[in-house]
Amino acid sequence: MRLKAPFETSSEVTWDRRILLVEVGVDGFDGWGEITAAEDPFYNAETTETAWHITRDFIVPIVIGRSVDSAAEIASLLDPIRGHEMAKAGMENAVWDIEAQQKGVPLAKLLGGTRQEIPCGVSIGIQTSISALLAKIDCELRAGYQRIKIKIKPGRDVEVVAAVRRQYPDIRLMVDANSAYRLEQLELLKTFDLYDLLMIEQPLAWDDIYQHSLLQTQLRTPICLDECIHSPSHAEAAIKLGACRIINIKLGRVGGHARARQVHDLCLRHSIPVWCGGMLESGVGRAHNIAMSALPGFTLPGDVSASQRYWDEDIIEPEVEVSPSGTIRVPITPGLGYGIRRRKVEELTVRQERWRA
């Protein structure tokens, strides 16, 4: 699926998304999940190609033909596979869709969601110029989005943030560094305290928690951890070390709804706000994000935005829409709450495999 515009972070530029979908059949029900790995290993170690291999050669043999009492058991079945959380999540989340259909309830309700609508923010990639960024922000604010996140990297950081703050002194603004900085750049990072930011996301190494704890003591701005939180135990370590004041929960990064809910519950007990990050998902992944974001601890606007921000045509119906006040209604129909446009999926499909028990 081609994006409407290229999306640039500190490490890569994305134009086209190779999206890996998982369809699972159980007792006459079909459930859908999305493996949110990127095309390259620049966000985490997984890629579309590695996820295909792990799913085909390891995940499918473990789950095919197995009987489980709930979708939450899939995570435990897949525990022997180390890592590969995004591949695991694609399978598990499809089974959650099925369980919600079987029980005749919306997926959000099955997960424990309490919200009827979720607040939405947007993530804006690095732009060609400050003027282009300001124009993009203006467009998103007029669309109603409640929070603006801008990507930064060395050389495209403080000056950019300062310009945005001059133009928009009162908006909820955050920055995402995608691990582009080092602790030795402390004085530069402390400069962000001048701009009343909601948070700075993952400024240091993608696999670090300890150095973030040292940095957070030096910053007034809350640190939000993303790339380094792969499990509830990682989240617990980060909280106890004081490495962050906010955590971004991405379904794929933590291995699916079961683990995401555990991270959410842990953060709720420790009064750590959470929000839902995005991975340029198709409508399938976006629908799962909406369901998860209905949980009570998701108090900050996430990166779950309208289908039309990214795609000329999504693969779900209806497409995800955002209200003028910057919210998305949580579906109330059983399961995922969105239909799959199978013909569109077939048109876009370049490779597929099927298994039967």
N, C-alpha and C positions, 0 to 999 in steps of 0.2 A: 504494500500500500504506500503510495507516494504522499508525503506530507504536503500541505498547501505551501509551506515555506520551510527552508532549512532551519534546523534547530542546533545551535552551537553551544557547547559547554566548554569548560576549561581544557578538555582533553580530546574533543571530537566534534565533527559536524555531521548531522544525520539528515538525509533527504528521503531515503526509502527505508521502510520497515519490513523486514522479513519476519512475519508473525507466525508462530507455531500454535495451532489450536488443538485442543484435546476434546474429543467427544466420547462420552462413556454411556453405554446402555446398561440399564439394570431393570429387570422385571417390567419391561415395556415402557420405561421412562428413559429419556435422553437428557444428559446433562452436559454442559459446556464449561471448559476452563481455558485459560490462555497462559502460555508460558512466556513470561515477560522479559526473557533474556534479550539483550541487544545483539546486533550482528557481529560485534567485536568485543574483546575482553577488556574494555577500558573503563567500564563502570564496576563490574565485578568479574570473577573468573569464568562465568558462564557465557555462552554464546548460543545463538539459534542452532548451530551445528552440533555443539556438545550436548545440548538439551535433546536434540533428536536422537543422538546415540544413547544417552542415558535412559531416555524414556523407552526406546525400542528394545534395548538389550538388557535392561535391569528393572525398570519400574513396571513395565507391562508384565513380565514373567512373575513378579511378586504379587500383583493385584488381580490378574486375570482369573476369573472363576472363584475367587475367594468370597466368603460370606462374612459380612460385618454387621454389627447392630447399628452403627452410626458412622457418618462421614469422618468424625473425629478420630476414628480408629485407623484411618489411612496413614496418618502421620506416624503412628507407632510401627505400622507395617513397613514403612519406608526408612525407619531409623538406621537400619544396617548400612544404607548408602550414605557415605559421608559427604557432606556438602551438597551441591546441586539443588539448592533450595527452590530455585525457580522451576526446574523440571518437576520436582515433587509437587509444588503448589498447583501446577496446571492440572495434574491428575486429581489431587485431593479436592480442589475447588469444584471440579465437574461433579464429583460425588455429592458435595454439599448441595449443589443445584438439584440433584435428584432427590435427596432426602427431603428438601423443602417441598418439592412437588408431591412426593409421596404423602407428606403430612398435611398438604393443602395450605401451607403458610408461606408468606414471603421469606426469601432467604434472610433478609435483615432481621426479621422477627426470630427466626430459628437461631441466629447467632447471638441474640440477646439485645438487638437494637431497639432503641426507644424513641428515635427521632423520626418525625414525619418528613422533614426536609433537612438537607445538609448545607452548610455554608461553603462557598467555593472561592478559591483564589486562582491565580494563573501563574505559570512559570514562563518567563520570557528569556529566551536564549540571548547570547552575546550578539549585539547588533553591529552594523557597519560603522555607526557613528552615534554620538550622544543624541543628536537631533532625531535620528531614526528611532532610538529607544524611547525618547519622550513621546514621539508620535504614537508608538505602539502602546505605551502605557495609557495615553489618553483614550485610545480606542477601547482598551480593556476596561477602563473605569467607566466609560460611557455604556459599556455592555452590562455593567452592574457588579463586576467582580469585587469581592470584599477585601482582597489582599493581593499585593503585587510581589512576586519573587523575581529577582533578576540574577542571572548568572554572572559571576566575576572570575577574574584570573589576574595574576600579576601583570601590572601595566594597564589593566582595564578594570580598575577597582575603585579607589577612593575618589578620584576625580568624577567618575561616573555616578557614584552614590551621592556625592555632593550636588551634582547638577540635578539629579532627580529630586532631592530634598528641597532645593531652591524652588523648583517648579511645583512640587506637591508636598508642602510642609506637613500635612495632616494625615496622609494616607497610611495604611498599615503596610509597611515595607520591610522586606527581608532580603538577604543575599545568600546565595548558594555558591560555595567555593569548590565543591567537588574535589576536595583533598589537594588543592593547588598550592598550599602554603606550608611553611615549616615553623617550628616553635622559635627558631632564631629570628623570625620576622615579627616578633612580639610588638615592637613599637608601631609598626605598620598596622597590625591587627587592632591595637588599642585605639587607633584613629577612628575606627568604626563606631566607637562609643559616642562620638560627637553627633551622630545622625539619627538617634532615637529609633533604632531598628527593632523590629519584633524579634529577630534572631539572626544569627549567622550559622549557616548549615555546613557541617563537616569541613571546617577549615583545614585540618591537618590530615595526616595519612589515612588512607581508606581502611586500614586494618588496626588503627590505633585507638585505644581508650585512655591509657595512662597519661600521655602528653596532653590530651584534651582536658584532663582533670587539672593539670598544671596551668593550662591556658585559661580555663574558666575562672580561676581565682584572681586572674589579672584583668578580666573583662567585666564591665557592667552589662554589656550586651549578652543575652542568653545564648549559649551554644546549643544547637540542635544536632543530634547525631543521626546519621543515615547509614552510610556504607558499612560501618563497622558493627552494626547491630544485626546479627543473623539469627538470634535465638533469645528466648527469655533469659537465659543465663548471662548473655552479653548485656542485655538491658539491665539486669540486676547489678552486674559489676559496674556499669556506667553510673548508675544511680548512687550506689554506695561509695564510689570514688569521687562523686561530685563532678563528673566529667561533662555533664550537660544539665540543662534545666528543661529541655524539651526533647521529645523523640519523634522522629518521622517513622511511621510504620508503613512499609511497602509489603503487600501480600506475598509477592514473589521472593523478595529478599529474605523473609523470615520463614518461608516454607509452606504458606497456605493459611487458611482461616483458623485452624486449631491453634497453631503457634502464635498467630497474630492476636488472637483473643487472649492468650496467656500474657503476651507482652502488654496488651491494653490493660488487663486486670492488674498486673504488677504496677504499672504506671499510675493507675487510678488510686491504688492503695498508698502510693508515695506522693500523691498530688503533683505528678509530672504530666503536663498537658501533652497530648499526642495529636497528630494529624496524618492524613493519608497522602503519601507521595505518589507521583506518577512516573511511568516508564514509556510514555508515548504509546499507550495501549490502543488496540481496536476497541470497539464497543463491548466485546465480551469481557475483556479485562476491566474496562471502565465500569461495567455493571457490577462486577464483583467488588470493586472499590467503593461504589455507592453503598452496597449492602453493609460492608465493614464499617464505613464511616457513620452509620446510624448508631453505633455503640456510644454509650454516654460519655466516655472519656475523650472522644474526638471533639474537643472544644475549640480548636483553631481551624480556620478555613484551609482545606486541602488543595491539592493540585488536580482535583477531579473537575474537569470543565466540559463544555459542550462538545459534541462530536464535530460540529462544523468549525471549531477552532483549528482542527488538525486535518480533517478529511473532507474532500468534496462529496464523498458518499461513504457512509459507515456500513458495517455488515450486520447491524441490528436494527430492529424496528419496534417501537419508534426510536429515532435517534435521541441521544441524550441532549436535553435542552436545559438552559439556565434561565431562571426568571430575571426580570429587570432588577430585582433586589439582590441578585447574586446567590441564589439558592437552587438546588436540585431536589425535586420531589422524590422521596423514596418509594419505589413501586410497592403496590399493595396486593398484586396478584401472586399466586404461588410460584415458588422457584425464583429464578433470576429476575423475572419481571420484564424481560425483553425477549422478543422473538428473534430467531436467527434467520437471516436472509440467505437461505441455502444456495439459491441460484447465484447470488453475488459471491459467496464463499467459493463455489465451484469455479466460477470465472477466474478467481484470483489464485486458485490452488495450483502449485507447481509440483508438489510431491505429496503422496499420502500412502499410508499403510493401514490395514485393518486386521484385527485379531478377534477371534471368537473363543470362548471357553470350551 
